[in-house]
Amino acid sequence: MKLEVERQLFHLVMGTAFVLVVHFFGVQETLYFSLALLALGTGVAWLLGKGVRLPFVYDALRLAEREHEKGIPGFGAFKFVSAVSLLTLLFQSERVVLGALLVLAYGDSFSTWVGKNFGRIKTAGNRTLEGTVAGVLSSFLILGLFFEPFTAFATALAGMLAEYLPVDDNYSIPLVSAAALTLLKGGA
């Protein structure tokens, strides 16, 4: 359980870091940055696969990887950064990308943390009602700082329901959130 809390904290910090990159440098630069990180990460994963122990990287990946991801070094980080790359490739509006990343960082982290620690009512898959509600509320609160209430709530709800799709949530949450913001004109 402690490892999952640390993993979600790492997820939250990385998501917030990408929000800051988008805010200060823009969507196009974030795409270039995420692609550079993917290239660097591929090299690091290759080195780790060859048995080279990179002290900070090894420890960070140990924190961030779930048990089923440990066979491929950096797989969890790869999914997260490739999702950011795809998001910034498909959506050019800074507001849309920022909103989608906020749902990914805050909604996903809080839904997992609350679901694992306090969830009692099981829903589909490995999810709980309490986790989903926490994800919607945390996403709504952070989005409410940047969007009108209806747009913030609808985006938060869409993003957290995207966790139930049969696609890795690192992809489904930001892409569905971005689509919701685009349809709701939240990116205008």
N, C-alpha and C positions, 0 to 999 in steps of 0.2 A: 504494500500500500504506500509506504514512504517513497518508493521509487516512482510510482505513478504520480504522486504529488510533485516530486522534483521534475518529472517529465513534463507535466502540465505547466509548471512555472517556466521551464525552458521554452515551451511552446508559446506561452504568453509573451515572454521577453523577445523571442525572435519575431513574432507577429508585430509587436510594438516597434521593433527596430525597422521592419519593412514599412510600417506606417510612416515613420519619421523620414525614411529615405524617399518615399513618394512625396511627402509634404515638402521637403526641402529641395529635392532635385527633380521631381517630376516623374511621370509614368514611363516615358521612353528611357530615361536614365536608369530607372528601377529595372526595366527589362534587361538592359545591358548588364547591370550589376548582378541580377539573378542568374543570367546566363554565364557570367564569369564565375560566380560561385558554383554553378553546376560543373563547369570545367575543372575548377580547382578541387571540388569535392570528388570528382571522378578520379583525379590523380591521387588524392589522399586515400580513397577507398582501395585503389590498386595497391598502394604502399602497405596499407593495413592488411590487405589480403595476402601480401607477400611476407607478412610477419614483422614488418617494421612498426615499432611502437612509438608513436608520436605522443609525448606525455599529455599535453592539454587536450588534443583531439581525441585521444583514446578515452580519457576520463569523461569528456563531454558526450561522446557517443554512447558510452556506457550508461549515462544518465538518460539520454534521449531515446534510446532504442527499447522497444518492447521485446519480450522474449522471442517471439516468432520472427522478429526482424534482425536478430543478431547474426544470422548466417551471412548476411550481405552488409558489410560495414557501411554505415551512413545511409541506409535505405530510408529510414524515417525522415532524415534531413533532406534527402533527395526528393521525396514526395512533397514535402513542404515547399522547398525552393522551386521545384518544377511547377507546382500549382501556382505560385506567385508569377513565374514566367508566363504560364498559359493565361492567367488573369490579365497581366499587363499587355500581352499580345492581342487579346480579344477585345479588351475594353480600354479606350483611350482617355475617358473622362477621369480626371484626378479625384473628383468627389465620389464617383462610383467605385473606383479602385480602393480608395481610403475606407469607404463604408464596408466593402466586402472584406477587406483585411481586418477591420475591427471586429466583424462578426466571427471570422476565423480565429483571431487571437483570443478575444474575450469570451464569446459564446461557447466555442468548442472547449476552451480550458475550464470554464466554470461548469459546463454541463457534465464533463467527465469527472471533475473533482467532487461536485455535489452528488452525482449519481453513484460514484464508487463509495463515498463516505456515508451518505444519508439515504440513498435510494432504496425504496422498499417495493414500489409498484412497478413490476417488470412490464416492459413493452416489447416491441419487436427487437430481435437480435439481442445484443448485450446492453441494451439501453433501459433507462428507467424514466418514469414520468417526472420524478423530482429533478433529475438531471436535465431533461428537456426544458422544463419550466425555468430552471436556473439559467440555462443557456439563453432562452428567450429574454428573460428579465435583464440579465447582464448586457446582452447585445442591445436591447432597447434603451437601457440607461446610457450606454456609451454613444450609441447612434443619436440619441436625443440631444446630445451636445451639438450636433452638426446638421440634423434634419428635423423637419416638422414631425410632430408626434405620430401621425398616421403612417407616414413614410418609414419612420424609425421602427414602429411596431410591426408593420407588414414585412419589412425587410428582415427583422430579427426572427419573426415567426417562420418565414420562408427559409432562411438560412439554417435554422435549427431543425426544421422538418427535413431538410436536405440530408441530414445525418442518416436518415432512414433509407435513403436510396442505396441500391446495391453497387455503389461506387465508393472508393476511399473518400472519407469526409474532408481530407485536405484539398480535394478537388471539388466535391459537390457543394460544400458550404460557401466558398468564395464565388464560385460561378453562379450558383442559384441566387446568392445575395446580390451580386452585380446585375444579374438579369432583372431581379425585382426592382432594384434602384433605377435601372434604365426604364423599365415599364412605368414606374411610378413618377418618372421625371425628377428623381432625386439627384440625378447627375447634371441637371440643367443649371 
